[in-house]
Amino acid sequence: METVFMIIQVIASIILIASILLQSGKSAGLSGSIAGGAEQLMGKQKGRSYETLLSKVTSIGAGVFIITSIVLVYLQK
């Protein structure tokens, strides 16, 4: 059982690394943070389905990674 969770954790970590590296930066420096906040406020970022998909994959991968980590610690006791 422990081996199955280790394999799942390795797969989740690879997915997590890939999805984080594929995401583009939201802002660059102080001017980017000011402009980025204005764009989010005005709703100009609605057409980014690829980035939304990567964000969801990252969230799911992180959740799976955390759950498998907790299960592996529990199985070692």
C-alpha positions as a LaTeX table, in Angstrom:
\begin{tabular}{lrrr}
\hline
Residue & $x$ (\AA) & $y$ (\AA) & $z$ (\AA) \\
\hline
Met1 & 0.00 & 0.00 & 0.00 \\
Glu2 & 2.85 & 2.32 & 0.83 \\
Thr3 & 4.38 & 1.76 & $-2.62$ \\
Val4 & 1.14 & 2.76 & $-4.34$ \\
Phe5 & 1.02 & 6.05 & $-2.45$ \\
Met6 & 4.69 & 6.72 & $-3.20$ \\
Ile7 & 4.05 & 6.24 & $-6.92$ \\
Ile8 & 1.03 & 8.56 & $-6.74$ \\
Gln9 & 3.14 & 11.14 & $-4.91$ \\
Val10 & 5.91 & 11.00 & $-7.52$ \\
Ile11 & 3.37 & 11.44 & $-10.33$ \\
Ala12 & 1.72 & 14.34 & $-8.46$ \\
Ser13 & 5.08 & 16.03 & $-7.90$ \\
Ile14 & 6.02 & 15.75 & $-11.59$ \\
Ile15 & 2.64 & 17.21 & $-12.59$ \\
Leu16 & 3.08 & 19.97 & $-10.02$ \\
Ile17 & 6.56 & 20.88 & $-11.26$ \\
Ala18 & 5.48 & 20.89 & $-14.91$ \\
Ser19 & 2.34 & 22.96 & $-14.31$ \\
Ile20 & 4.23 & 25.55 & $-12.26$ \\
Leu21 & 7.00 & 25.89 & $-14.84$ \\
Leu22 & 4.50 & 26.29 & $-17.70$ \\
Gln23 & 2.70 & 29.19 & $-16.02$ \\
Ser24 & 3.65 & 32.68 & $-17.07$ \\
Gly25 & 4.49 & 35.42 & $-14.61$ \\
Lys26 & 1.59 & 37.64 & $-13.61$ \\
Ser27 & 3.63 & 40.82 & $-13.22$ \\
Ala28 & 7.15 & 42.15 & $-13.51$ \\
Gly29 & 8.32 & 44.51 & $-10.81$ \\
Leu30 & 6.49 & 47.35 & $-9.13$ \\
Ser31 & 4.92 & 48.76 & $-12.29$ \\
Gly32 & 3.60 & 45.33 & $-13.23$ \\
Ser33 & 1.95 & 44.89 & $-9.85$ \\
Ile34 & 0.17 & 48.22 & $-10.17$ \\
Ala35 & $-1.00$ & 47.49 & $-13.71$ \\
Gly36 & $-1.86$ & 43.89 & $-12.84$ \\
Gly37 & $-4.11$ & 45.00 & $-10.03$ \\
Ala38 & $-5.91$ & 47.42 & $-12.34$ \\
Glu39 & $-6.41$ & 44.71 & $-14.96$ \\
Gln40 & $-7.90$ & 42.34 & $-12.41$ \\
Leu41 & $-10.14$ & 45.08 & $-11.09$ \\
Met42 & $-11.47$ & 45.91 & $-14.54$ \\
Gly43 & $-11.89$ & 42.25 & $-15.55$ \\
Lys44 & $-9.54$ & 42.19 & $-18.54$ \\
Gln45 & $-8.22$ & 38.66 & $-17.85$ \\
Lys46 & $-11.29$ & 36.63 & $-18.78$ \\
Gly47 & $-10.00$ & 35.08 & $-22.01$ \\
Arg48 & $-7.12$ & 33.06 & $-20.57$ \\
Ser49 & $-8.40$ & 29.51 & $-20.62$ \\
Tyr50 & $-4.90$ & 27.97 & $-20.88$ \\
Glu51 & $-3.70$ & 29.77 & $-17.76$ \\
Thr52 & $-6.91$ & 28.92 & $-15.94$ \\
Leu53 & $-6.41$ & 25.24 & $-16.79$ \\
Leu54 & $-2.82$ & 25.35 & $-15.54$ \\
Ser55 & $-3.98$ & 27.01 & $-12.33$ \\
Lys56 & $-6.54$ & 24.27 & $-11.73$ \\
Val57 & $-4.02$ & 21.52 & $-12.51$ \\
Thr58 & $-1.60$ & 23.11 & $-10.05$ \\
Ser59 & $-4.25$ & 23.26 & $-7.33$ \\
Ile60 & $-5.31$ & 19.65 & $-7.85$ \\
Gly61 & $-1.69$ & 18.47 & $-7.99$ \\
Ala62 & $-0.90$ & 20.30 & $-4.75$ \\
Gly63 & $-3.93$ & 18.78 & $-3.05$ \\
Val64 & $-3.02$ & 15.26 & $-4.15$ \\
Phe65 & 0.58 & 15.81 & $-3.05$ \\
Ile66 & $-0.47$ & 16.99 & 0.41 \\
Ile67 & $-2.95$ & 14.15 & 0.89 \\
Thr68 & $-0.45$ & 11.48 & $-0.18$ \\
Ser69 & 2.18 & 13.02 & 2.11 \\
Ile70 & $-0.17$ & 12.81 & 5.08 \\
Val71 & $-1.15$ & 9.23 & 4.22 \\
Leu72 & 2.50 & 8.18 & 3.89 \\
Val73 & 3.36 & 9.67 & 7.28 \\
Tyr74 & 0.38 & 7.85 & 8.78 \\
Leu75 & 1.44 & 4.54 & 7.21 \\
Gln76 & 4.97 & 4.82 & 8.59 \\
Lys77 & 3.78 & 4.91 & 12.20 \\
\hline
\end{tabular}
